[in-house]
Amino acid sequence: MEKTFSIVGVFLLLAFSSFGETESESNQSVTSTTASGLNVDIDGNEQFDALTDGLLVLRSMFGLTGSSLISGAVASDAVYTDAEDIQSRITGLGNRLDIDNNGTVDALTDGLIILRYLFGLTADPWYL
């Protein structure tokens, strides 16, 4: 089981290869990007935050849209605050959000793994 956690951890690092970069740094190294850029900074404030970016991703995975998606989950310094823009950025990540690589983006697996990662919970497997 520990090996599985290590594999998922490596996949997270590869899937979000620009996690440590700010959005502007990511965009400098890529001339053509999708609506979401290259990372999970969904609200565009150049920070990876579980209570904003992670919550937005998780809510989207659960099918929330419009004001239900963004209510109370967008940072005060966010560049993107409109629900349509936020959803477009999440959708732009596509299969990169399939963290467990099972072919399905799912809130209860992939979404929670992303949220745990953004909270800094990477030392122990999530199944304990």
N, CA, C and O atoms as a printed pandas DataFrame, in Angstrom:
     atom_number atom_name residue_name chain_id  residue_number  x_coord  y_coord  z_coord
0              1         N          MET        A               1    0.819   -1.195    0.000
1              2        CA          MET        A               1    0.000    0.000    0.000
2              3         C          MET        A               1    0.863    1.259    0.000
3              4         O          MET        A               1    0.505    2.262   -0.617
4              5         N          GLU        A               2    1.999    1.204    0.693
5              6        CA          GLU        A               2    2.880    2.356    0.725
6              7         C          GLU        A               2    3.434    2.651   -0.669
7              8         O          GLU        A               2    3.629    3.809   -1.037
8              9         N          LYS        A               3    3.686    1.581   -1.446
9             10        CA          LYS        A               3    4.161    1.748   -2.811
10            11         C          LYS        A               3    3.104    2.468   -3.654
11            12         O          LYS        A               3    3.433    3.321   -4.479
12            13         N          THR        A               4    1.831    2.115   -3.438
13            14        CA          THR        A               4    0.737    2.769   -4.167
14            15         C          THR        A               4    0.715    4.251   -3.857
15            16         O          THR        A               4    0.539    5.069   -4.760
16            17         N          PHE        A               5    0.890    4.612   -2.589
17            18        CA          PHE        A               5    0.898    6.016   -2.209
18            19         C          PHE        A               5    2.059    6.744   -2.870
19            20         O          PHE        A               5    1.906    7.881   -3.317
20            21         N          SER        A               6    3.217    6.098   -2.934
21            22        CA          SER        A               6    4.371    6.715   -3.575
22            23         C          SER        A               6    4.118    6.950   -5.057
23            24         O          SER        A               6    4.490    7.991   -5.599
24            25         N          ILE        A               7    3.485    5.983   -5.709
25            26        CA          ILE        A               7    3.169    6.128   -7.130
26            27         C          ILE        A               7    2.204    7.283   -7.348
27            28         O          ILE        A               7    2.391    8.083   -8.264
28            29         N          VAL        A               8    1.165    7.377   -6.508
29            30        CA          VAL        A               8    0.197    8.465   -6.623
30            31         C          VAL        A               8    0.891    9.806   -6.371
31            32         O          VAL        A               8    0.591   10.792   -7.044
32            33         N          GLY        A               9    1.808    9.850   -5.416
33            34        CA          GLY        A               9    2.546   11.075   -5.139
34            35         C          GLY        A               9    3.374   11.525   -6.319
35            36         O          GLY        A               9    3.403   12.710   -6.653
36            37         N          VAL        A              10    4.052   10.573   -6.956
37            38        CA          VAL        A              10    4.839   10.894   -8.148
38            39         C          VAL        A              10    3.918   11.367   -9.267
39            40         O          VAL        A              10    4.241   12.315   -9.983
40            41         N          PHE        A              11    2.760   10.700   -9.418
41            42        CA          PHE        A              11    1.811   11.104  -10.454
42            43         C          PHE        A              11    1.319   12.520  -10.209
43            44         O          PHE        A              11    1.168   13.291  -11.157
44            45         N          LEU        A              12    1.064   12.878   -8.945
45            46        CA          LEU        A              12    0.645   14.248   -8.631
46            47         C          LEU        A              12    1.704   15.247   -9.072
47            48         O          LEU        A              12    1.388   16.282   -9.658
48            49         N          LEU        A              13    2.946   14.933   -8.791
49            50        CA          LEU        A              13    4.014   15.848   -9.177
50            51         C          LEU        A              13    4.116   15.971  -10.689
51            52         O          LEU        A              13    4.344   17.063  -11.210
52            53         N          LEU        A              14    3.948   14.867  -11.393
53            54        CA          LEU        A              14    4.006   14.922  -12.856
54            55         C          LEU        A              14    2.779   15.601  -13.442
55            56         O          LEU        A              14    2.888   16.381  -14.388
56            57         N          ALA        A              15    1.606   15.306  -12.879
57            58        CA          ALA        A              15    0.372   15.876  -13.414
58            59         C          ALA        A              15    0.342   17.386  -13.247
59            60         O          ALA        A              15   -0.183   18.099  -14.103
60            61         N          PHE        A              16    0.898   17.869  -12.159
61            62        CA          PHE        A              16    0.921   19.306  -11.905
62            63         C          PHE        A              16    2.365   19.768  -11.924
63            64         O          PHE        A              16    2.874   20.318  -10.948
64            65         N          SER        A              17    3.012   19.534  -13.052
65            66        CA          SER        A              17    4.446   19.767  -13.163
66            67         C          SER        A              17    4.856   21.198  -12.866
67            68         O          SER        A              17    6.005   21.449  -12.500
68            69         N          SER        A              18    3.951   22.122  -13.014
69            70        CA          SER        A              18    4.290   23.516  -12.732
70            71         C          SER        A              18    3.756   23.952  -11.382
71            72         O          SER        A              18    3.591   25.149  -11.144
72            73         N          PHE        A              19    3.480   22.997  -10.483
73            74        CA          PHE        A              19    2.904   23.305   -9.184
74            75         C          PHE        A              19    3.714   24.336   -8.423
75            76         O          PHE        A              19    3.140   25.204   -7.766
76            77         N          GLY        A              20    5.032   24.261   -8.496
77            78        CA          GLY        A              20    5.857   25.188   -7.745
78            79         C          GLY        A              20    6.043   26.541   -8.408
79            80         O          GLY        A              20    6.587   27.460   -7.797
80            81         N          GLU        A              21    5.602   26.672   -9.638
81            82        CA          GLU        A              21    5.759   27.933  -10.350
82            83         C          GLU        A              21    4.525   28.799  -10.168
83            84         O          GLU        A              21    3.425   28.296   -9.936
84            85         N          THR        A              22    4.715   30.079  -10.273
85            86        CA          THR        A              22    3.549   30.950  -10.327
86            87         C          THR        A              22    2.965   30.839  -11.714
87            88         O          THR        A              22    3.617   30.335  -12.629
88            89         N          GLU        A              23    1.742   31.304  -11.879
89            90        CA          GLU        A              23    1.106   31.194  -13.189
90            91         C          GLU        A              23    1.872   31.978  -14.240
91            92         O          GLU        A              23    1.973   31.533  -15.383
92            93         N          SER        A              24    2.412   33.134  -13.878
93            94        CA          SER        A              24    3.154   33.919  -14.862
94            95         C          SER        A              24    4.427   33.208  -15.280
95            96         O          SER        A              24    4.814   33.288  -16.446
96            97         N          GLU        A              25    5.104   32.504  -14.349
97            98        CA          GLU        A              25    6.288   31.736  -14.710
98            99         C          GLU        A              25    5.925   30.586  -15.632
99           100         O          GLU        A              25    6.653   30.292  -16.581
100          101         N          SER        A              26    4.802   29.933  -15.359
101          102        CA          SER        A              26    4.351   28.831  -16.203
102          103         C          SER        A              26    4.078   29.321  -17.607
103          104         O          SER        A              26    4.467   28.676  -18.581
104          105         N          ASN        A              27    3.420   30.442  -17.717
105          106        CA          ASN        A              27    3.045   30.959  -19.021
106          107         C          ASN        A              27    4.248   31.444  -19.813
107          108         O          ASN        A              27    4.202   31.467  -21.043
108          109         N          GLN        A              28    5.334   31.835  -19.129
109          110        CA          GLN        A              28    6.523   32.260  -19.841
110          111         C          GLN        A              28    7.188   31.094  -20.553
111          112         O          GLN        A              28    7.801   31.275  -21.605
112          113         N          SER        A              29    7.070   29.892  -19.985
113          114        CA          SER        A              29    7.749   28.753  -20.575
114          115         C          SER        A              29    6.905   28.046  -21.633
115          116         O          SER        A              29    7.408   27.154  -22.317
116          117         N          VAL        A              30    5.662   28.416  -21.781
117          118        CA          VAL        A              30    4.781   27.798  -22.757
118          119         C          VAL        A              30    4.141   28.904  -23.586
119          120         O          VAL        A              30    3.536   29.825  -23.038
120          121         N          THR        A              31    4.274   28.815  -24.887
121          122        CA          THR        A              31    3.738   29.874  -25.729
122          123         C          THR        A              31    2.248   29.725  -25.971
123          124         O          THR        A              31    1.575   30.722  -26.234
124          125         N          SER        A              32    1.705   28.514  -25.893
125          126        CA          SER        A              32    0.291   28.297  -26.121
126          127         C          SER        A              32   -0.272   27.471  -24.973
127          128         O          SER        A              32    0.145   26.332  -24.766
128          129         N          THR        A              33   -1.215   28.037  -24.226
129          130        CA          THR        A              33   -1.794   27.310  -23.115
130          131         C          THR        A              33   -3.303   27.288  -23.250
131          132         O          THR        A              33   -3.893   28.094  -23.970
132          133         N          THR        A              34   -3.920   26.343  -22.538
133          134        CA          THR        A              34   -5.373   26.281  -22.505
134          135         C          THR        A              34   -5.879   27.306  -21.514
135          136         O          THR        A              34   -5.093   28.040  -20.915
136          137         N          ALA        A              35   -7.181   27.359  -21.339
137          138        CA          ALA        A              35   -7.789   28.333  -20.436
138          139         C          ALA        A              35   -7.264   28.216  -19.024
139          140         O          ALA        A              35   -7.218   29.215  -18.307
140          141         N          SER        A              36   -6.871   27.039  -18.602
141          142        CA          SER        A              36   -6.430   26.854  -17.228
142          143         C          SER        A              36   -4.941   27.043  -17.043
143          144         O          SER        A              36   -4.462   26.958  -15.912
144          145         N          GLY        A              37   -4.187   27.295  -18.097
145          146        CA          GLY        A              37   -2.745   27.354  -17.956
146          147         C          GLY        A              37   -2.228   25.950  -17.722
147          148         O          GLY        A              37   -2.710   24.998  -18.337
148          149         N          LEU        A              38   -1.263   25.812  -16.847
149          150        CA          LEU        A              38   -0.648   24.509  -16.616
150          151         C          LEU        A              38   -0.795   24.005  -15.199
151          152         O          LEU        A              38   -0.168   23.006  -14.849
152          153         N          ASN        A              39   -1.583   24.640  -14.379
153          154        CA          ASN        A              39   -1.615   24.251  -12.979
154          155         C          ASN        A              39   -3.001   24.420  -12.363
155          156         O          ASN        A              39   -3.948   24.833  -13.032
156          157         N          VAL        A              40   -3.099   24.097  -11.092
157          158        CA          VAL        A              40   -4.387   24.173  -10.408
158          159         C          VAL        A              40   -4.597   25.498   -9.673
159          160         O          VAL        A              40   -5.384   25.563   -8.729
160          161         N          ASP        A              41   -3.917   26.523  -10.087
161          162        CA          ASP        A              41   -4.218   27.852   -9.561
162          163         C          ASP        A              41   -5.480   28.332  -10.287
163          164         O          ASP        A              41   -5.410   29.158  -11.197
164          165         N          ILE        A              42   -6.604   27.813   -9.878
165          166        CA          ILE        A              42   -7.855   28.015  -10.596
166          167         C          ILE        A              42   -8.294   29.477  -10.591
167          168         O          ILE        A              42   -8.787   29.973  -11.604
168          169         N          ASP        A              43   -8.126   30.165   -9.482
169          170        CA          ASP        A              43   -8.584   31.558   -9.418
170          171         C          ASP        A              43   -7.538   32.560   -9.896
171          172         O          ASP        A              43   -7.803   33.762   -9.926
172          173         N          GLY        A              44   -6.355   32.080  -10.269
173          174        CA          GLY        A              44   -5.355   32.929  -10.900
174          175         C          GLY        A              44   -4.622   33.892   -9.989
175          176         O          GLY        A              44   -4.045   34.865  -10.474
176          177         N          ASN        A              45   -4.623   33.655   -8.682
177          178        CA          ASN        A              45   -3.945   34.578   -7.775
178          179         C          ASN        A              45   -2.491   34.189   -7.495
179          180         O          ASN        A              45   -1.863   34.733   -6.587
180          181         N          GLU        A              46   -1.964   33.250   -8.276
181          182        CA          GLU        A              46   -0.585   32.787   -8.165
182          183         C          GLU        A              46   -0.289   32.095   -6.846
183          184         O          GLU        A              46    0.847   32.120   -6.372
184          185         N          GLN        A              47   -1.303   31.475   -6.248
185          186        CA          GLN        A              47   -1.137   30.681   -5.034
186          187         C          GLN        A              47   -1.929   29.396   -5.186
187          188         O          GLN        A              47   -3.004   29.391   -5.784
188          189         N          PHE        A              48   -1.397   28.299   -4.644
189          190        CA          PHE        A              48   -2.102   27.029   -4.637
190          191         C          PHE        A              48   -2.679   26.845   -3.247
191          192         O          PHE        A              48   -1.945   26.557   -2.302
192          193         N          ASP        A              49   -3.974   27.007   -3.113
193          194        CA          ASP        A              49   -4.631   27.022   -1.814
194          195         C          ASP        A              49   -5.760   26.000   -1.771
195          196         O          ASP        A              49   -6.626   25.979   -2.646
196          197         N          ALA        A              50   -5.742   25.158   -0.750
197          198        CA          ALA        A              50   -6.772   24.126   -0.610
198          199         C          ALA        A              50   -8.162   24.722   -0.448
199          200         O          ALA        A              50   -9.133   24.185   -0.981
200          201         N          LEU        A              51   -8.265   25.822    0.279
201          202        CA          LEU        A              51   -9.585   26.393    0.575
202          203         C          LEU        A              51  -10.142   27.253   -0.547
203          204         O          LEU        A              51  -11.285   27.705   -0.471
204          205         N          THR        A              52   -9.356   27.483   -1.579
205          206        CA          THR        A              52   -9.873   28.188   -2.753
206          207         C          THR        A              52   -9.771   27.263   -3.962
207          208         O          THR        A              52  -10.783   26.731   -4.420
208          209         N          ASP        A              53   -8.582   27.068   -4.476
209          210        CA          ASP        A              53   -8.383   26.256   -5.677
210          211         C          ASP        A              53   -8.859   24.810   -5.476
211          212         O          ASP        A              53   -9.565   24.261   -6.322
212          213         N          GLY        A              54   -8.475   24.213   -4.371
213          214        CA          GLY        A              54   -8.882   22.833   -4.103
214          215         C          GLY        A              54  -10.383   22.690   -3.968
215          216         O          GLY        A              54  -10.981   21.755   -4.501
216          217         N          LEU        A              55  -10.985   23.618   -3.254
217          218        CA          LEU        A              55  -12.438   23.573   -3.073
218          219         C          LEU        A              55  -13.168   23.807   -4.387
219          220         O          LEU        A              55  -14.193   23.175   -4.642
220          221         N          LEU        A              56  -12.662   24.698   -5.220
221          222        CA          LEU        A              56  -13.268   24.932   -6.531
222          223         C          LEU        A              56  -13.215   23.679   -7.400
223          224         O          LEU        A              56  -14.197   23.332   -8.056
224          225         N          VAL        A              57  -12.078   23.007   -7.402
225          226        CA          VAL        A              57  -11.942   21.774   -8.173
226          227         C          VAL        A              57  -12.902   20.714   -7.641
227          228         O          VAL        A              57  -13.606   20.067   -8.415
228          229         N          LEU        A              58  -12.930   20.539   -6.333
229          230        CA          LEU        A              58  -13.803   19.531   -5.721
230          231         C          LEU        A              58  -15.274   19.821   -5.991
231          232         O          LEU        A              58  -16.027   18.911   -6.339
232          233         N          ARG        A              59  -15.689   21.061   -5.836
233          234        CA          ARG        A              59  -17.086   21.423   -6.113
234          235         C          ARG        A              59  -17.443   21.152   -7.571
235          236         O          ARG        A              59  -18.530   20.656   -7.868
236          237         N          SER        A              60  -16.533   21.475   -8.470
237          238        CA          SER        A              60  -16.780   21.219   -9.887
238          239         C          SER        A              60  -16.921   19.724  -10.151
239          240         O          SER        A              60  -17.790   19.306  -10.916
240          241         N          MET        A              61  -16.075   18.926   -9.524
241          242        CA          MET        A              61  -16.151   17.480   -9.691
242          243         C          MET        A              61  -17.480   16.918   -9.180
243          244         O          MET        A              61  -17.976   15.919   -9.699
244          245         N          PHE        A              62  -18.044   17.558   -8.173
245          246        CA          PHE        A              62  -19.349   17.143   -7.655
246          247         C          PHE        A              62  -20.498   17.667   -8.506
247          248         O          PHE        A              62  -21.662   17.381   -8.222
248          249         N          GLY        A              63  -20.181   18.433   -9.547
249          250        CA          GLY        A              63  -21.199   18.900  -10.477
250          251         C          GLY        A              63  -21.800   20.257  -10.160
251          252         O          GLY        A              63  -22.768   20.664  -10.802
252          253         N          LEU        A              64  -21.246   20.971   -9.181
253          254        CA          LEU        A              64  -21.763   22.297   -8.864
254          255         C          LEU        A              64  -21.352   23.287   -9.950
255          256         O          LEU        A              64  -20.243   23.218  -10.478
256          257         N          THR        A              65  -22.239   24.189  -10.271
257          258        CA          THR        A              65  -21.979   25.208  -11.288
258          259         C          THR        A              65  -22.496   26.553  -10.788
259          260         O          THR        A              65  -23.136   26.638   -9.740
260          261         N          GLY        A              66  -22.210   27.591  -11.549
261          262        CA          GLY        A              66  -22.719   28.924  -11.229
262          263         C          GLY        A              66  -22.292   29.396   -9.853
263          264         O          GLY        A              66  -21.167   29.143   -9.423
264          265         N          SER        A              67  -23.185   30.078   -9.169
265          266        CA          SER        A              67  -22.850   30.638   -7.855
266          267         C          SER        A              67  -22.571   29.553   -6.826
267          268         O          SER        A              67  -21.825   29.788   -5.875
268          269         N          SER        A              68  -23.153   28.368   -6.994
269          270        CA          SER        A              68  -22.866   27.262   -6.071
270          271         C          SER        A              68  -21.408   26.828   -6.169
271          272         O          SER        A              68  -20.828   26.368   -5.185
272          273         N          LEU        A              69  -20.825   26.970   -7.332
273          274        CA          LEU        A              69  -19.427   26.607   -7.534
274          275         C          LEU        A              69  -18.493   27.575   -6.827
275          276         O          LEU        A              69  -17.536   27.150   -6.180
276          277         N          ILE        A              70  -18.754   28.859   -6.940
277          278        CA          ILE        A              70  -17.779   29.856   -6.489
278          279         C          ILE        A              70  -18.080   30.492   -5.136
279          280         O          ILE        A              70  -17.191   31.109   -4.549
280          281         N          SER        A              71  -19.280   30.366   -4.630
281          282        CA          SER        A              71  -19.675   31.041   -3.389
282          283         C          SER        A              71  -18.726   30.720   -2.234
283          284         O          SER        A              71  -18.621   29.571   -1.805
284          285         N          GLY        A              72  -18.040   31.742   -1.741
285          286        CA          GLY        A              72  -17.151   31.602   -0.598
286          287         C          GLY        A              72  -15.860   30.853   -0.882
287          288         O          GLY        A              72  -15.112   30.546    0.046
288          289         N          ALA        A              73  -15.584   30.552   -2.143
289          290        CA          ALA        A              73  -14.404   29.743   -2.465
290          291         C          ALA        A              73  -13.401   30.457   -3.363
291          292         O          ALA        A              73  -12.415   29.853   -3.784
292          293         N          VAL        A              74  -13.633   31.717   -3.660
293          294        CA          VAL        A              74  -12.720   32.468   -4.521
294          295         C          VAL        A              74  -11.929   33.435   -3.636
295          296         O          VAL        A              74  -12.505   34.166   -2.830
296          297         N          ALA        A              75  -10.618   33.430   -3.796
297          298        CA          ALA        A              75   -9.754   34.291   -2.980
298          299         C          ALA        A              75  -10.065   35.765   -3.225
299          300         O          ALA        A              75  -10.524   36.147   -4.302
300          301         N          SER        A              76   -9.809   36.578   -2.216
301          302        CA          SER        A              76  -10.068   38.010   -2.340
302          303         C          SER        A              76   -9.181   38.672   -3.390
303          304         O          SER        A              76   -9.545   39.707   -3.948
304          305         N          ASP        A              77   -8.018   38.078   -3.661
305          306        CA          ASP        A              77   -7.113   38.631   -4.677
306          307         C          ASP        A              77   -7.161   37.845   -5.985
307          308         O          ASP        A              77   -6.222   37.895   -6.779
308          309         N          ALA        A              78   -8.250   37.125   -6.204
309          310        CA          ALA        A              78   -8.392   36.291   -7.402
310          311         C          ALA        A              78   -8.471   37.127   -8.671
311          312         O          ALA        A              78   -9.070   38.202   -8.683
312          313         N          VAL        A              79   -7.870   36.630   -9.723
313          314        CA          VAL        A              79   -7.957   37.243  -11.038
314          315         C          VAL        A              79   -9.246   36.790  -11.719
315          316         O          VAL        A              79   -9.903   37.570  -12.409
316          317         N          TYR        A              80   -9.600   35.519  -11.518
317          318        CA          TYR        A              80  -10.802   34.946  -12.120
318          319         C          TYR        A              80  -11.853   34.766  -11.036
319          320         O          TYR        A              80  -11.648   34.008  -10.088
320          321         N          THR        A              81  -12.973   35.455  -11.170
321          322        CA          THR        A              81  -14.022   35.407  -10.148
322          323         C          THR        A              81  -15.373   34.981  -10.699
323          324         O          THR        A              81  -16.293   34.690   -9.934
324          325         N          ASP        A              82  -15.498   34.943  -12.009
325          326        CA          ASP        A              82  -16.749   34.569  -12.645
326          327         C          ASP        A              82  -16.851   33.045  -12.713
327          328         O          ASP        A              82  -15.869   32.371  -13.025
328          329         N          ALA        A              83  -18.036   32.501  -12.423
329          330        CA          ALA        A              83  -18.228   31.046  -12.404
330          331         C          ALA        A              83  -17.885   30.405  -13.744
331          332         O          ALA        A              83  -17.315   29.315  -13.776
332          333         N          GLU        A              84  -18.222   31.059  -14.838
333          334        CA          GLU        A              84  -17.916   30.494  -16.160
334          335         C          GLU        A              84  -16.415   30.434  -16.408
335          336         O          GLU        A              84  -15.911   29.455  -16.957
336          337         N          ASP        A              85  -15.703   31.483  -16.002
337          338        CA          ASP        A              85  -14.247   31.488  -16.152
338          339         C          ASP        A              85  -13.606   30.395  -15.297
339          340         O          ASP        A              85  -12.714   29.675  -15.745
340          341         N          ILE        A              86  -14.081   30.290  -14.061
341          342        CA          ILE        A              86  -13.560   29.273  -13.146
342          343         C          ILE        A              86  -13.797   27.881  -13.720
343          344         O          ILE        A              86  -12.882   27.059  -13.755
344          345         N          GLN        A              87  -15.018   27.616  -14.169
345          346        CA          GLN        A              87  -15.332   26.297  -14.721
346          347         C          GLN        A              87  -14.499   26.010  -15.961
347          348         O          GLN        A              87  -14.056   24.879  -16.162
348          349         N          SER        A              88  -14.287   27.006  -16.783
349          350        CA          SER        A              88  -13.473   26.837  -17.986
350          351         C          SER        A              88  -12.042   26.459  -17.628
351          352         O          SER        A              88  -11.437   25.612  -18.285
352          353         N          ARG        A              89  -11.504   27.082  -16.590
353          354        CA          ARG        A              89  -10.142   26.782  -16.165
354          355         C          ARG        A              89  -10.037   25.364  -15.619
355          356         O          ARG        A              89   -9.048   24.673  -15.862
356          357         N          ILE        A              90  -11.050   24.932  -14.885
357          358        CA          ILE        A              90  -11.048   23.559  -14.355
358          359         C          ILE        A              90  -11.191   22.558  -15.498
359          360         O          ILE        A              90  -10.460   21.569  -15.558
360          361         N          THR        A              91  -12.123   22.811  -16.392
361          362        CA          THR        A              91  -12.342   21.931  -17.539
362          363         C          THR        A              91  -11.079   21.833  -18.386
363          364         O          THR        A              91  -10.775   20.772  -18.931
364          365         N          GLY        A              92  -10.342   22.935  -18.498
365          366        CA          GLY        A              92   -9.109   22.958  -19.271
366          367         C          GLY        A              92   -8.036   22.019  -18.750
367          368         O          GLY        A              92   -7.133   21.638  -19.494
368          369         N          LEU        A              93   -8.122   21.641  -17.484
369          370        CA          LEU        A              93   -7.150   20.702  -16.925
370          371         C          LEU        A              93   -7.399   19.281  -17.420
371          372         O          LEU        A              93   -6.491   18.450  -17.414
372          373         N          GLY        A              94   -8.624   19.004  -17.846
373          374        CA          GLY        A              94   -8.963   17.708  -18.446
374          375         C          GLY        A              94   -8.556   16.517  -17.611
375          376         O          GLY        A              94   -8.802   16.474  -16.405
376          377         N          ASN        A              95   -7.931   15.547  -18.260
377          378        CA          ASN        A              95   -7.549   14.300  -17.594
378          379         C          ASN        A              95   -6.374   14.447  -16.633
379          380         O          ASN        A              95   -6.012   13.494  -15.944
380          381         N          ARG        A              96   -5.779   15.633  -16.584
381          382        CA          ARG        A              96   -4.723   15.853  -15.587
382          383         C          ARG        A              96   -5.295   15.761  -14.181
383          384         O          ARG        A              96   -4.550   15.562  -13.220
384          385         N          LEU        A              97   -6.607   15.904  -14.051
385          386        CA          LEU        A              97   -7.261   15.790  -12.748
386          387         C          LEU        A              97   -7.541   14.336  -12.370
387          388         O          LEU        A              97   -7.976   14.074  -11.249
388          389         N          ASP        A              98   -7.307   13.397  -13.267
389          390        CA          ASP        A              98   -7.484   11.970  -12.981
390          391         C          ASP        A              98   -6.225   11.465  -12.279
391          392         O          ASP        A              98   -5.399   10.778  -12.880
392          393         N          ILE        A              99   -6.092   11.809  -11.022
393          394        CA          ILE        A              99   -4.867   11.563  -10.258
394          395         C          ILE        A              99   -4.573   10.081  -10.102
395          396         O          ILE        A              99   -3.414    9.676  -10.186
396          397         N          ASP        A             100   -5.600    9.259   -9.876
397          398        CA          ASP        A             100   -5.363    7.827   -9.709
398          399         C          ASP        A             100   -5.271    7.084  -11.038
399          400         O          ASP        A             100   -5.084    5.868  -11.063
400          401         N          ASN        A             101   -5.404    7.817  -12.138
401          402        CA          ASN        A             101   -5.215    7.297  -13.486
402          403         C          ASN        A             101   -6.097    6.077  -13.787
403          404         O          ASN        A             101   -5.646    5.108  -14.397
404          405         N          ASN        A             102   -7.357    6.143  -13.348
405          406        CA          ASN        A             102   -8.271    5.037  -13.624
406          407         C          ASN        A             102   -9.213    5.348  -14.796
407          408         O          ASN        A             102  -10.134    4.578  -15.071
408          409         N          GLY        A             103   -8.989    6.455  -15.475
409          410        CA          GLY        A             103   -9.793    6.815  -16.629
410          411         C          GLY        A             103  -11.014    7.654  -16.312
411          412         O          GLY        A             103  -11.750    8.033  -17.223
412          413         N          THR        A             104  -11.250    7.952  -15.045
413          414        CA          THR        A             104  -12.408    8.732  -14.626
414          415         C          THR        A             104  -11.984    9.794  -13.622
415          416         O          THR        A             104  -11.290    9.495  -12.650
416          417         N          VAL        A             105  -12.401   11.030  -13.855
417          418        CA          VAL        A             105  -12.167   12.096  -12.883
418          419         C          VAL        A             105  -13.320   12.040  -11.886
419          420         O          VAL        A             105  -14.474   12.268  -12.249
420          421         N          ASP        A             106  -13.002   11.734  -10.627
421          422        CA          ASP        A             106  -14.017   11.509   -9.611
422          423         C          ASP        A             106  -13.723   12.336   -8.366
423          424         O          ASP        A             106  -12.584   12.394   -7.901
424          425         N          ALA        A             107  -14.758   12.975   -7.831
425          426        CA          ALA        A             107  -14.604   13.831   -6.656
426          427         C          ALA        A             107  -14.122   13.070   -5.428
427          428         O          ALA        A             107  -13.296   13.575   -4.668
428          429         N          LEU        A             108  -14.634   11.855   -5.229
429          430        CA          LEU        A             108  -14.323   11.119   -4.003
430          431         C          LEU        A             108  -12.962   10.448   -4.020
431          432         O          LEU        A             108  -12.501    9.971   -2.983
432          433         N          THR        A             109  -12.324   10.403   -5.146
433          434        CA          THR        A             109  -10.959    9.883   -5.187
434          435         C          THR        A             109  -10.013   10.994   -5.620
435          436         O          THR        A             109   -9.249   11.514   -4.806
436          437         N          ASP        A             110  -10.059   11.354   -6.871
437          438        CA          ASP        A             110   -9.147   12.365   -7.404
438          439         C          ASP        A             110   -9.288   13.707   -6.690
439          440         O          ASP        A             110   -8.291   14.330   -6.325
440          441         N          GLY        A             111  -10.513   14.143   -6.494
441          442        CA          GLY        A             111  -10.758   15.430   -5.850
442          443         C          GLY        A             111  -10.216   15.487   -4.437
443          444         O          GLY        A             111   -9.599   16.475   -4.040
444          445         N          LEU        A             112  -10.449   14.418   -3.673
445          446        CA          LEU        A             112   -9.952   14.399   -2.300
446          447         C          LEU        A             112   -8.435   14.285   -2.241
447          448         O          LEU        A             112   -7.806   14.848   -1.346
448          449         N          ILE        A             113   -7.846   13.564   -3.182
449          450        CA          ILE        A             113   -6.381   13.476   -3.226
450          451         C          ILE        A             113   -5.788   14.854   -3.504
451          452         O          ILE        A             113   -4.814   15.255   -2.866
452          453         N          ILE        A             114   -6.371   15.573   -4.452
453          454        CA          ILE        A             114   -5.904   16.930   -4.766
454          455         C          ILE        A             114   -6.053   17.836   -3.549
455          456         O          ILE        A             114   -5.134   18.581   -3.210
456          457         N          LEU        A             115   -7.203   17.775   -2.897
457          458        CA          LEU        A             115   -7.453   18.609   -1.722
458          459         C          LEU        A             115   -6.460   18.290   -0.605
459          460         O          LEU        A             115   -5.899   19.199    0.007
460          461         N          ARG        A             116   -6.245   17.011   -0.342
461          462        CA          ARG        A             116   -5.276   16.608    0.686
462          463         C          ARG        A             116   -3.873   17.121    0.330
463          464         O          ARG        A             116   -3.145   17.608    1.194
464          465         N          TYR        A             117   -3.512   17.007   -0.935
465          466        CA          TYR        A             117   -2.196   17.466   -1.378
466          467         C          TYR        A             117   -2.044   18.966   -1.135
467          468         O          TYR        A             117   -1.008   19.421   -0.650
468          469         N          LEU        A             118   -3.080   19.729   -1.475
469          470        CA          LEU        A             118   -3.028   21.181   -1.285
470          471         C          LEU        A             118   -3.005   21.561    0.195
471          472         O          LEU        A             118   -2.482   22.617    0.551
472          473         N          PHE        A             119   -3.563   20.718    1.055
473          474        CA          PHE        A             119   -3.492   20.940    2.496
474          475         C          PHE        A             119   -2.134   20.524    3.065
475          476         O          PHE        A             119   -1.851   20.760    4.239
476          477         N          GLY        A             120   -1.302   19.908    2.235
477          478        CA          GLY        A             120    0.015   19.476    2.690
478          479         C          GLY        A             120    0.018   18.097    3.308
479          480         O          GLY        A             120    1.001   17.712    3.940
480          481         N          LEU        A             121   -1.049   17.345    3.145
481          482        CA          LEU        A             121   -1.144   16.005    3.718
482          483         C          LEU        A             121   -0.580   14.990    2.733
483          484         O          LEU        A             121   -1.324   14.341    1.998
484          485         N          THR        A             122    0.742   14.863    2.730
485          486        CA          THR        A             122    1.394   13.976    1.776
486          487         C          THR        A             122    2.197   12.885    2.447
487          488         O          THR        A             122    2.693   11.994    1.757
488          489         N          ALA        A             123    2.350   12.912    3.764
489          490        CA          ALA        A             123    3.223   11.957    4.444
490          491         C          ALA        A             123    2.599   10.568    4.578
491          492         O          ALA        A             123    3.304    9.569    4.434
492          493         N          ASP        A             124    1.305   10.479    4.848
493          494        CA          ASP        A             124    0.667    9.194    5.083
494          495         C          ASP        A             124   -0.356    8.903    3.995
495          496         O          ASP        A             124   -0.962    9.819    3.440
496          497         N          PRO        A             125   -0.540    7.641    3.699
497          498        CA          PRO        A             125   -1.581    7.287    2.717
498          499         C          PRO        A             125   -2.956    7.740    3.176
499          500         O          PRO        A             125   -3.234    7.803    4.374
500          501         N          TRP        A             126   -3.806    8.053    2.218
501          502        CA          TRP        A             126   -5.136    8.573    2.496
502          503         C          TRP        A             126   -6.099    7.491    2.965
503          504         O          TRP        A             126   -7.196    7.819    3.416
504          505         N          TYR        A             127   -5.739    6.232    2.878
505          506        CA          TYR        A             127   -6.661    5.160    3.218
506          507         C          TYR        A             127   -6.603    4.757    4.681
507          508         O          TYR        A             127   -7.350    3.869    5.089
508          509         N          LEU        A             128   -5.747    5.372    5.488
509          510        CA          LEU        A             128   -5.654    5.024    6.912
510          511         C          LEU        A             128   -6.840    5.494    7.694
511          512         O          LEU        A             128   -6.907    5.276    8.904
